[in-house]
C-alpha cells in the first residue's frame, strides 16, 4: 500500500457540516428522558462534547467533575429514584460515558442484573453515545422485570426510532397507549407518547389516546376530595361513571372547560383535532393552553395555522409575530406570517417573510413555502420566479415533503449516522461503531486507547473533545459509501479524520499505521499554533512503523519503532528527488488544512527524529513557545531556516545514498506481543538501527 493511496484530508473538512447524532438527556427532573431539543436534528453529539484533558502525569482522563455527589463510590441502594436520575444525568452531562457504564456495571453485577432503575440508567448512557442496540438490550431487560413500566417502553420506542425501525416503534407506542391510562402516568411520558403518534402520522391513535388520557385525568381529579370545595355523598362507582360521562361530553363538545391542567397535553390534543379537520375544537383547546402558558411557541404556531384556516389573517399574523419573538429562526413561523401578510395584501412584507422562511428551512424546505413564494411572485409580476418556485413546489409535493402537525420532531427522528451500526464499543476516550464483529471492534478499541496513552506519554499532551468517535467498516467500498452518503465527504481515502463531527472513519484490515495516522490528527488538531507543515508531517511518522502493544502497571500503551524512511518515489513530489528538497521551501510554502505535500513534509518529521528532537519539538508546541523564532522547527534547533536547511539537505543526501538499505527494510508490521516483535526485530536490527528510533514505555 503506497502513501499516495491514502491521501489525508483531515483538517480540510474542518468546516464540514456536523452530522447529527442525537443527544438525549434533559437536565433536572427530565434529565433521564431520552429527548432531543428543538433544532438538535442538525447538531452533532460528536462535536458538542466538553473540553477534557489527559495529562501525562496521570494514567487516564482528567474528567471535569460533573456530579453533585461522588457517585463513583456511592451505593445505589442508598439513593431514591430521583437521586439515581440525577447521577445518570451527571454522567451524561459531563460526557463521562465510560465511567458511568463502569459504575452501573458494578452495581448491576452486585444485584444480578435485576434492578430496573439501574438498567434504565445504564441504557440511557448507552443511548447518549448512540449505542442503541446496547441501550435496547437494557431497556428490554427492564421491561422483563416490569412489563407495565411506561418509562422503559418509552425508551424502547425512542431507541427504535433512532435505529429507523419505525414499524417497531409504532407498535411500541401503541402498547404504551394501553399502559399509560391504567396508571397516574408521568405527564411527560404521556406527552412524548402523543408526540410519537403525531410525528409518525398516526393522528387517530393520538386523538384516541389523548381523549382517553384526559378523561382519566378529569376522573381522578373529581375523585380526589381535595380537588374541589364541595364533595358529593354518592358512591365512588357512581361518581366515577358520572365524571367519565361529563368529561366525554366536554371533549366531544370542545368547550373550554378545564379538561387538563397540563398545557402540553392540551396542545397535543388540539393538534390531533386540527389534523382531523376539527379546527374550532382545536382552537378552544389552544386558547386554554395559552391561558396557562402565554409564551408557548408551539401553541402560538398551531393557533396561527388554525386562524389562517378559519380566515382570521390578522389574528394569525399576531400569533406568528409573537412566535418569532420567541424563536426568530423558525421557518414555520415565517411561513405562517408570510401567509397572513399575503392574505392581508401586504405583498412586500410577505415576500420578506417567505424569503426568510426559505433561507432558514434550507434543504428541508416544505412545498407549501415554495407554493406561497410562487403566488407572491405572481402578484409581484415576477413570472420567472413564479414558474420556478411553482415547479419546485410540485416536485416536493410529489415526494410528500409538506408541513407536519408539529413544528419540531422531538421523538421519532432517526440517527442517520450511528443508528444502523450493528456493533459499538466504548473506552475512556472513544466510542467505536462498525459493521464488523464486536470482538474485532474491541481489538480496535484497545489499540486506539493504547495509542492515546502512548501519544500523551511519549509525544504531546492529549487534550480536547472526548469521547471521540471511530467508525470501522468491513471493507473499503462500505467505508467510502458511508463517508459520501452520511457525511458528505467524497474524496477517495483509506482513512480520514473529520474535524467537524470529531470522528475517524476507516475499514477493517486497512493497516494499523493508517489508524494511528488518523488518531494523531485527533491529537494535533487541538494545537492550532502548530507549524502548518507539521499538521500532516507529524502524523506521517506512523506510516512506516514496527511495534506491539505494551502494558505498564498504570495503563495500556504501545512500543513503536518510528523514523523509518520509505523508498522515495519522485512522481509523488512532482518529479523531485530527495536531494532536490529544501527545508525552507517545505516549511514556508505549507498551508493550513492542505495535505497535498505530506510526502515532503514527512521528511521534515524524519529529520526531527533523526536528531532526537521530535519530543522537544512537540513540547514547544504544547507550551506555544517559539523562543522568538518564526517557526517551532527553528526554535527546537535554535537556528533560522537558512542555517538549518544545510543540515536537512545533508540528511536528504544521506538517505538518497542508502537506497539499497532502505529497500531492505521490512514493511510496517504491528505484532500481537513483545515476543513476536523481538523475533522479527532480531533479524532486522542491523538495518533498522541505521534509521529507526524507539518510542514507548
C-alpha positions in Angstrom: 0.0 0.0 0.0 1.5 3.3 -1.1 1.4 6.5 0.8 -0.3 8.1 -2.2 -3.3 5.7 -2.0 -4.1 7.1 1.5 -4.3 10.8 0.8 -5.3 12.5 4.0 -7.8 15.3 4.1 -8.4 15.5 7.8 -8.3 19.2 8.5 -9.6 20.1 5.1 -13.0 19.1 6.2 -13.0 21.1 9.5 -15.9 23.1 8.0 -17.9 20.0 7.0 -21.5 20.2 8.1 -21.6 18.5 11.5 -23.7 15.3 11.1 -26.4 14.7 13.6 -26.2 12.1 16.3 -29.0 12.7 18.7 -28.2 14.0 22.2 -30.8 12.7 24.7 -30.7 13.8 28.3 -32.8 16.5 29.9 -31.1 18.1 33.0 -33.1 18.3 36.2 -36.4 16.5 36.5 -36.4 15.4 32.9 -32.7 14.6 32.8 -33.3 10.9 32.4 -35.6 11.1 29.5 -34.1 10.5 26.1 -35.2 13.5 24.1 -33.6 15.9 21.6 -34.1 19.6 22.0 -35.6 21.7 19.2 -33.1 22.0 16.3 -31.0 19.2 17.5 -31.5 17.3 14.3 -28.7 19.2 12.8 -26.4 19.1 15.8 -23.6 16.6 16.3 -23.0 15.0 19.6 -19.5 14.2 18.2 -18.6 17.9 18.1 -20.6 19.1 21.1 -18.6 17.4 23.8 -16.9 19.4 26.6 -13.2 20.0 26.9 -11.4 17.4 28.8 -7.7 16.8 29.1 -5.4 13.9 29.6 -2.2 14.6 31.4 1.0 12.6 31.0 1.3 12.8 34.8 -1.8 10.7 35.2 -2.9 7.3 34.0 -6.2 8.4 32.4 -8.5 11.2 31.5 -8.9 14.2 33.9 -12.6 14.4 33.6 -14.4 17.5 34.8 -16.3 16.8 37.9 -19.9 16.9 36.6 -21.6 15.2 39.5 -23.1 16.8 42.5 -22.0 13.9 44.7 -19.3 11.3 44.5 -21.4 8.7 42.6 -18.4 6.5 41.9 -18.2 5.4 45.5 -21.9 5.5 46.2 -24.2 2.5 46.7 -27.3 2.7 44.5 -29.4 1.1 47.2 -29.0 4.3 49.3 -30.5 6.6 46.6 -34.0 7.3 45.6 -35.2 7.1 42.0 -34.8 10.8 41.6 -31.3 10.7 43.1 -30.4 8.0 40.6 -31.7 10.1 37.7 -29.5 12.9 38.9 -26.4 10.7 39.0 -27.2 9.4 35.5 -27.7 13.0 34.2 -24.3 13.9 35.7 -22.5 11.3 33.8 -24.3 12.2 30.6 -23.9 16.0 31.1 -20.2 15.7 31.5 -19.8 13.0 28.8 -18.4 10.6 31.3 -19.9 7.7 29.5 -17.1 5.2 30.2 -17.1 6.0 33.9 -20.9 5.8 34.0 -21.1 2.4 32.4 -18.4 1.1 34.7 -20.2 2.3 37.7 -23.6 0.8 36.7 -21.9 -2.4 35.6 -20.5 -2.8 39.1 -23.8 -2.0 40.8 -25.8 -4.3 38.4 -23.3 -7.2 39.0 -24.0 -6.9 42.7 -27.7 -7.2 42.1 -27.5 -9.9 39.4 -28.8 -7.6 36.7 -32.2 -7.4 38.4 -32.6 -3.8 39.2 -35.0 -1.9 36.9 -33.7 1.6 37.7 -30.1 0.6 37.2 -30.9 -1.0 33.8 -32.7 2.1 32.7 -29.8 4.3 33.9 -27.2 2.3 32.1 -29.3 2.1 29.0 -29.6 5.9 29.0 -25.8 6.2 28.9 -25.6 3.8 26.1 -28.3 5.8 24.3 -26.4 9.1 24.9 -23.4 7.9 22.9 -25.6 6.3 20.2 -25.0 2.7 21.2 -28.7 2.0 20.5 -28.5 -1.8 20.4 -26.9 -1.9 23.8 -29.4 0.6 25.1 -32.3 -1.5 23.8 -30.9 -4.6 25.5 -31.0 -2.8 28.8 -34.5 -1.3 28.2 -35.9 -4.7 27.2 -34.3 -6.2 30.3 -36.1 -3.6 32.4 -39.4 -4.5 30.7 -38.8 -8.1 31.6 -38.7 -7.1 35.2 -41.8 -4.9 35.0 -43.9 -5.3 31.9 -46.0 -2.3 32.8 -43.1 0.2 33.1 -44.1 3.0 30.9 -40.7 4.6 31.1 -39.0 1.5 29.9 -41.4 1.1 27.0 -41.0 4.8 26.0 -37.2 4.4 25.9 -37.6 1.3 23.7 -39.8 3.2 21.3 -37.4 6.2 21.0 -34.4 3.9 20.6 -36.3 2.0 17.8 -36.9 5.4 16.1 -33.2 6.3 16.3 -32.4 2.9 14.5 -35.0 3.9 11.8 -37.2 1.0 12.9 -40.4 3.0 12.6 -42.7 -0.1 12.3 -41.5 -1.5 15.6 -41.7 2.0 17.2 -45.3 2.4 16.1 -46.2 -0.9 17.7 -44.4 0.1 20.9 -46.1 3.5 21.1 -49.5 1.7 20.7 -48.5 -0.6 23.6 -47.6 2.5 25.6 -51.0 4.0 24.9 -52.6 0.9 26.5 -50.4 1.0 29.6 -50.4 4.7 30.5 -54.2 5.3 31.1 -54.1 2.4 33.6 -51.9 4.4 36.0 -51.4 8.0 37.1 -48.8 8.3 34.4 -46.0 10.8 34.3 -47.4 13.6 32.1 -44.1 13.9 30.3 -44.2 10.2 29.3 -47.7 10.7 28.2 -46.8 13.8 26.1 -43.9 12.0 24.4 -46.2 9.1 23.5 -48.7 11.5 22.0 -45.8 13.3 20.1 -44.7 9.9 18.8 -48.1 9.2 17.3 -48.3 12.7 15.7 -44.8 12.6 14.3 -45.5 9.1 12.8 -48.6 10.5 11.2 -50.9 8.3 13.5 -53.4 11.1 14.1 -56.4 9.0 15.0 -54.3 7.0 17.5 -53.0 10.2 19.0 -56.6 11.6 19.3 -58.0 8.4 20.9 -55.0 8.2 23.3 -55.2 11.8 24.5 -59.0 11.7 24.8 -58.8 8.7 27.0 -55.9 10.1 29.0 -57.6 13.5 29.6 -60.8 11.7 30.6 -58.8 9.7 33.1 -57.2 12.8 34.4 -60.6 14.5 34.8 -62.0 11.4 36.6 -59.1 11.2 39.0 -59.4 14.9 39.7 -63.1 14.6 40.5 -62.4 11.5 42.7 -59.9 13.5 44.7 -61.7 15.1 47.7 -59.2 17.9 47.7 -59.8 18.8 44.1 -63.0 20.8 44.6 -64.5 22.7 47.5 -67.7 20.7 47.6 -67.9 16.9 47.7 -70.7 14.5 46.9 -72.1 11.8 49.0 -72.8 9.4 46.1 -71.0 6.1 45.9 -67.5 6.1 44.4 -68.6 4.0 41.4 -71.4 6.4 40.7 -69.1 9.4 40.9 -66.6 7.7 38.6 -69.3 6.9 36.0 -70.7 10.4 36.2 -67.3 12.0 35.9 -66.4 10.0 32.9 -69.6 10.8 31.2 -69.1 14.5 31.9 -65.6 14.5 30.6 -66.5 12.7 27.5 -69.1 15.3 26.8 -66.6 18.1 27.4 -64.1 16.5 25.0 -66.8 15.8 22.4 -68.2 19.3 22.5 -64.8 21.1 22.5 -65.8 23.5 25.2 -63.2 25.4 27.1 -63.8 23.7 30.4 -60.7 22.7 32.3 -60.2 19.2 30.9 -56.5 19.2 31.8 -54.1 21.2 33.9 -51.2 20.3 31.5 -50.9 22.8 28.7 -48.7 20.5 26.6 -51.3 17.7 26.6 -53.9 20.3 25.6 -51.7 21.5 22.8 -51.1 17.9 21.5 -54.8 17.1 21.7 -55.5 20.2 19.8 -53.1 19.2 17.1 -54.7 15.8 16.8 -58.1 17.5 16.4 -56.8 20.0 13.9 -55.3 17.2 11.8 -58.8 15.7 11.7 -60.3 19.0 10.5 -61.8 19.9 13.8 -60.4 23.4 13.8 -62.9 25.1 16.1 -62.5 22.5 18.9 -58.7 22.6 18.5 -58.8 26.4 18.7 -60.6 26.3 22.1 -58.1 23.9 23.5 -55.2 26.1 22.3 -56.8 29.1 23.9 -57.0 27.1 27.1 -53.3 26.0 26.8 -52.2 29.6 26.1 -54.1 30.9 29.1 -51.8 28.6 31.2 -48.7 29.4 29.3 -48.9 32.5 27.1 -45.3 32.1 25.8 -45.7 28.6 24.3 -44.1 28.8 20.9 -45.7 25.6 19.7 -49.2 26.7 20.8 -48.8 30.1 19.0 -47.7 28.4 15.8 -50.6 25.9 16.0 -53.1 28.7 16.7 -51.7 30.8 13.8 -52.3 27.9 11.5 -55.9 27.4 12.6 -56.6 31.1 12.4 -55.5 31.0 8.8 -57.7 28.0 8.1 -60.6 30.0 9.7 -59.9 33.1 7.6 -58.7 35.2 10.6 -55.5 36.5 9.0 -54.9 39.4 11.4 -55.0 37.1 14.4 -52.7 34.7 12.6 -50.3 37.5 11.9 -50.2 38.5 15.5 -49.6 34.9 16.7 -46.9 34.3 14.1 -45.1 37.5 15.1 -45.2 36.6 18.7 -43.9 33.1 17.9 -41.0 34.7 16.0 -40.2 36.9 19.0 -39.8 33.6 20.9 -37.9 31.8 18.2 -36.6 34.1 15.4 -35.1 31.1 13.5 -38.4 29.3 12.9 -39.0 28.6 9.2 -42.6 27.6 10.0 -43.4 30.8 11.9 -42.1 32.8 9.0 -44.2 30.8 6.6 -47.4 31.4 8.6 -46.5 35.1 8.9 -46.0 35.3 5.1 -49.3 33.6 4.5 -51.1 36.0 6.8 -49.4 39.1 5.2 -50.3 37.8 1.8 -53.9 37.4 2.8 -53.8 41.0 4.1 -52.4 42.1 0.8 -49.1 43.3 2.3 -47.1 41.7 -0.5 -43.8 43.4 0.1 -43.6 42.2 3.7 -45.0 38.8 2.7 -42.0 38.5 0.3 -39.5 39.3 3.1 -41.1 36.7 5.4 -41.3 33.9 2.8 -37.7 34.6 1.7 -36.6 34.2 5.4 -38.6 31.0 5.6 -36.9 29.5 2.6 -33.5 30.6 3.9 -34.0 29.1 7.3 -35.5 25.9 6.0 -32.5 25.2 3.8 -32.6 21.7 2.3 -35.6 20.8 4.5 -37.9 23.2 2.7 -41.6 22.2 2.5 -43.6 22.5 -0.7 -46.2 24.9 0.9 -43.5 27.5 1.3 -42.4 27.4 -2.4 -46.0 27.4 -3.5 -46.6 30.6 -1.5 -43.5 32.1 -2.9 -44.8 31.4 -6.4 -48.1 33.1 -5.5 -46.3 36.1 -4.1 -44.0 36.3 -7.2 -47.1 36.2 -9.5 -48.6 39.2 -7.6 -45.3 41.0 -7.9 -45.2 40.4 -11.7 -42.1 38.1 -11.4 -43.3 35.4 -13.8 -40.0 33.7 -14.0 -39.7 33.1 -10.2 -43.4 32.2 -10.0 -42.8 29.4 -12.6 -39.6 28.2 -11.0 -40.9 28.1 -7.4 -44.2 26.6 -8.6 -42.4 23.7 -10.4 -40.1 23.1 -7.3 -43.2 23.1 -5.1 -44.9 20.5 -7.3 -41.8 18.3 -7.2 -41.6 18.4 -3.4 -45.3 17.7 -3.0 -45.0 14.5 -5.1 -42.3 13.5 -2.6 -44.6 14.2 0.3 -42.5 16.8 1.9 -45.2 19.0 3.5 -45.8 20.8 6.8 -46.2 18.3 9.7 -48.5 18.7 12.6 -45.7 19.8 14.9 -43.0 22.4 14.3 -40.2 20.2 15.5 -39.8 16.5 15.7 -38.5 15.6 19.2 -39.1 11.9 19.4 -39.0 10.0 16.1 -36.1 11.5 14.2 -33.7 8.6 13.2 -30.0 8.7 13.8 -28.8 8.5 10.2 -25.1 8.1 11.2 -24.9 5.7 14.1 -28.4 4.3 14.1 -27.6 1.5 11.7 -24.3 0.4 13.2 -24.7 -3.2 14.5 -21.7 -3.0 16.8 -20.5 -0.4 19.3 -17.7 -0.4 21.9 -16.8 2.3 24.5 -13.5 3.2 26.0 -12.5 6.1 28.2 -11.6 8.2 25.2 -13.5 6.7 22.2 -16.8 5.3 21.1 -16.3 2.9 18.2 -19.0 1.9 15.7 -18.9 -0.6 12.9 -20.5 -3.3 10.9 -17.8 -5.8 11.9 -17.9 -8.4 14.7 -17.9 -6.7 18.1 -14.8 -8.8 19.1 -12.9 -7.3 16.2 -14.2 -3.8 17.2 -12.9 -4.5 20.7 -9.5 -5.0 19.3 -9.5 -1.6 17.6 -10.9 -0.1 20.8 -8.0 -1.4 22.9 -5.4 -0.3 20.3 -6.9 3.1 20.0 -7.0 3.6 23.7 -3.4 2.4 23.9 -2.4 4.9 21.2 -3.9 7.8 23.2 -1.9 6.8 26.2 1.2 6.4 24.0 0.9 9.9 22.4 0.2 11.5 25.8 3.2 10.0 27.5 5.7 10.0 24.6 4.8 12.8 22.3 2.4 15.6 23.4 -0.3 16.2 26.0 -3.6 14.9 24.7 -6.5 17.3 25.2 -9.7 18.3 23.6 -13.1 16.7 22.9 -13.8 13.3 24.3 -15.2 10.8 23.7 -14.1 10.9 20.1 -15.8 8.6 17.5 -14.2 5.9 15.3 -16.2 4.2 12.5 -14.7 1.0 11.2 -16.4 -0.8 8.4 -15.9 -4.2 6.9 -14.3 -3.1 3.6 -13.3 0.0 1.6 -16.4 0.4 -0.6 -18.7 0.4 2.5 -16.4 2.9 4.2 -16.5 5.2 1.2 -20.2 4.9 0.8 -20.7 5.9 4.4 -18.5 8.9 4.0 -20.3 10.0 0.9 -23.9 9.3 1.9 -23.8 10.1 5.6 -21.0 12.7 6.0 -21.0 14.3 2.5 -17.3 13.6 2.0 -16.3 12.4 -1.5 -12.5 12.1 -1.5 -11.3 8.5 -2.0 -9.3 7.7 1.0 -8.3 4.7 3.1 -8.8 6.6 6.3 -9.8 10.1 7.3 -10.2 12.3 10.4 -13.2 14.6 10.1 -12.7 17.6 12.4 -16.4 18.7 12.2 -18.0 15.6 13.6 -14.9 14.8 15.5 -14.7 11.3 14.0 -12.2 8.9 12.4 -13.5 6.7 9.5 -11.7 3.7 8.1 -12.1 0.0 7.4 -11.0 -3.3 8.8 -7.7 -4.6 7.6 -6.6 -1.3 6.3 -3.4 -1.3 8.3 -2.7 -0.2 11.9 -0.4 2.6 10.6 -3.4 4.3 8.9 -5.4 4.2 12.1 -2.6 5.7 14.1 -2.0 8.4 11.5 -5.6 9.5 11.8 -5.7 9.2 15.6 -2.6 11.5 15.6 -4.7 14.0 13.7 -7.2 14.0 16.5 -4.5 14.9 19.0 -2.7 17.6 16.9 -6.0 19.1 15.8 -6.2 20.7 19.3 -3.0 22.7 18.8 -3.9 25.5 16.4 -0.5 27.1 16.7 1.2 24.1 15.1 3.5 24.9 12.1 1.4 24.2 9.0 3.9 21.6 7.6 3.5 19.6 10.8 -0.3 19.2 10.5 0.3 16.4 8.1 4.1 15.9 8.5 3.9 14.6 12.1 1.1 12.1 11.6 3.0 10.6 8.7 5.7 9.3 11.1 3.2 6.4 11.7 3.1 5.5 8.0 6.1 3.3 8.5 6.4 1.6 11.9 7.2 -1.6 13.8 5.8 -2.3 17.2 3.5 -4.1 19.6 1.0 -3.3 22.4 2.8 -2.9 25.7 1.1 -2.6 29.1 2.5 -1.0 32.2 1.3 -1.1 35.8 -0.6 2.1 35.1 -2.1 1.8 31.6 -2.1 0.1 28.2 0.3 1.7 25.8 2.5 0.9 22.8 6.1 0.3 21.9 6.9 1.6 18.5 10.0 2.0 16.2 9.4 5.2 14.3 11.5 7.3 12.0 11.7 4.7 9.3 12.3 6.3 5.9 10.5 4.9 2.8 11.9 4.3 -0.7 11.1 7.7 -2.3 9.1 7.8 -5.5 9.8 11.1 -7.2 6.4 11.3 -9.0 4.7 11.8 -5.7 6.6 15.1 -5.3 6.1 16.4 -8.8 9.1 14.7 -10.1 11.6 15.8 -7.4 14.3 13.6 -5.9 15.1 13.7 -2.2 18.2 15.7 -2.9 16.1 18.4 -4.5 14.1 19.1 -1.4 14.7 22.3 0.5 13.6 22.7 4.2 12.8 26.3 3.8 10.5 25.7 0.9 8.7 22.9 2.6 8.1 24.9 5.8 7.3 28.3 4.4 5.1 27.1 1.5 2.9 24.9 3.7 -0.7 25.9 4.1 -3.2 25.2 6.8 -5.5 22.2 6.1 -3.6 21.2 2.9 -2.4 17.6 2.6 -1.1 17.9 -1.0 2.6 17.9 0.1 2.6 15.5 3.0 5.3 13.4 1.4 7.8 16.2 1.5 6.6 17.2 5.0 7.2 13.7 6.2 10.9 14.2 5.5 11.0 17.1 8.0 9.4 14.8 10.7 12.1 12.2 9.9 14.7 14.9 10.2 13.4 15.7 13.7 13.5 12.0 14.8 17.0 11.6 13.3 18.3 14.3 15.6 16.3 13.2 18.6 14.2 16.4 18.5 10.7 15.2 17.9 9.6 15.2 21.6 11.3 18.6 22.2 9.6 20.0 19.1 6.2 18.9 20.4 6.8 20.1 23.9 7.5 23.6 22.4 4.2 23.3 20.5 2.5 22.3 23.7 3.9 25.3 25.5 3.4 27.6 22.5 7.0 28.7 22.8 8.8 29.6 19.6 11.7 31.2 21.6 11.4 34.3 19.4 11.6 32.4 16.1 9.0 32.3 13.3 8.6 28.5 13.5 8.8 25.8 16.1 11.2 23.9 14.0 13.6 26.8 14.2 13.0 27.0 18.0 13.9 23.4 18.6 17.2 23.6 16.8 17.7 27.3 17.8 18.6 28.1 14.2 17.0 30.0 11.4 15.7 28.1 8.5 18.5 29.3 6.2 21.1 27.8 8.5 19.1 24.7 9.3 18.5 23.9 5.7 22.1 22.8 5.3 21.7 20.0 7.8 18.4 19.0 6.3 19.9 18.8 2.8 22.8 16.6 4.1 20.2 14.3 5.7 18.4 14.0 2.4 21.6 13.2 0.6 22.4 10.6 3.2 19.1 8.9 2.7 19.5 9.0 -1.1 22.9 7.3 -0.8 21.3 4.4 1.2 18.5 3.5 -1.2 19.5 -0.2 -1.2 19.4 -0.4 2.5 16.1 1.3 2.6 14.7 -1.2 0.2 15.9 -3.9 2.5 13.8 -2.6 5.4 10.7 -4.8 6.1 7.3 -3.2 5.6 5.3 -1.8 8.5 4.4 -4.5 11.0 2.5 -4.5 14.2 2.8 -7.6 16.4 0.5 -9.1 18.9 3.1 -9.2 21.7 6.7 -8.5 22.6 7.9 -12.0 21.9 6.8 -11.9 18.3 8.2 -8.4 17.8 11.7 -9.5 19.2 11.9 -12.4 16.8 11.2 -10.1 13.9 13.5 -7.3 15.1 16.5 -9.6 15.8 16.6 -10.4 12.1 16.4 -6.8 11.0 18.2 -4.9 13.8 21.4 -4.2 11.9 19.5 -2.4 9.2 16.9 -0.9 11.5 19.4 0.7 13.8 20.5 2.9 10.9 17.2 4.6 10.8 14.6 3.8 13.5 14.2 5.2 17.0 12.2 3.5 19.7 9.3 5.2 21.5 7.3 3.9 24.3 7.3 2.6 27.9 
